[in-house]
Amino acid sequence: MNQNYMKEKPIFPLLLSMAIPMALSMLVNSLYNIIDSYFIAQISEEAMTALSLVYPIQNFINAAAIGFGIGINAMISYHLGAQNQEKADMAATQGLILATIHGILLTFAGIAVMPVFLKIFTSSETVASLGIRYCIIAFSFTISIVLGITFEKIFQAVGSMKVTMASMMCGCIANIILDPVLIFGLGPFPAMGIEGAALATGLGQSLTLIIYLAIYGLRPIRVHIRRQYLSLQKKMVRELYSIGISATLNLALPSILISSLNAILAAYSEVYILVLGIYYKLQTFLYLPANGIIQGMRPLIGYNYGAGEQKRVKQLYQIVLGMSSVIMIIGMLICLLIPGHLMGLFTHTPQTIHVGETALRVISAGFFVSSVSVTSSGALEGLGKGLPSLVISLCRYILILIPAAFLLSKIFGPIGVWNAFWIAETITAAIAWSIYHKCVKIHSQTS
């Protein structure tokens, strides 16, 4: 294939060829998350509550892996666009080394912090015990998760979206099959309960990594892990972290948000904490198709930015914004029309379903406008502008939503927390639109 296809092929078909495999794999991944939670909900409502409380730490670990992977992806794409093969190889090699170090640190930190973390949000010994039992096994696979995500971003950077789709889907399908087998003890396997869910997750993610390693070994790609770049160089490390830290914070902010909202909702009832946890499971399904498209956009926008193709950068942003908007409208309609059925996937308690129906209907009012923030933040990361992207996410998750949730809860009770979502999304969308176009305009004037 012509190595310049990222800047020569027509925009829309090129974007579809990159985005559709990612959107499909993300949909399968989100389906796995829902099925995983569905099986855990069959254990008990306490198990589902434990999973909801564990989610912020689990999300932070994934955020650290994905965020730094985005830094690797952006550097590889940019240097390939600038026709600098050595720098692209260096970014892949040194990014992989640093990711391995991250995986080791996150494994021990995640397991160590969980007992204290869980006791902050629940007084139930059963819930805390279930959470700890889940985490000890799930977090033991952190290195596999981090390395799998790193290879995913390397393959994406060179346009090998079908490889990442196949690898992720195999891991997710294995996970879905193993869940009931290990949780309930089918065939020769013992019933492991919540530990079985954690083991199924870890084995599925390990399979994904094995597939990446096998394909990399059998079919070389445009970037290579090279021995001469094993010694870390300050400039490359700085470039990787300048994007990776911002992207990690972008993705980790929901963990801070969820923990803060859990603290607000705990004053009313654990039912609201459970509903919030269920919402974020469902949100994964609703937002990941859009995020799949944005992942397809990142290497394209980075490559064309490095190649000086400003017109194509603008076209990519506009097309992705339109596609994301359509997806979010569909998600909003689903939440408005069948909220009870969605909540019923995870709980059979009438009170919880009733509270969840209200939450989904109110929160979904902000889905459409959120497409502006999500697209702008992803595009800025692809352009290597991590700090402006972080500002958007700070507004979306922390600076507006948490204060609004706190104040509105004092006036309206728990429903005030749900209304804070669409208010924050609307304000952040206006800020994101301004930040993105200001950054692009400044670059155009200086280039």
Beta strands, then each sheet from edge to edge (+ up, - down):
end
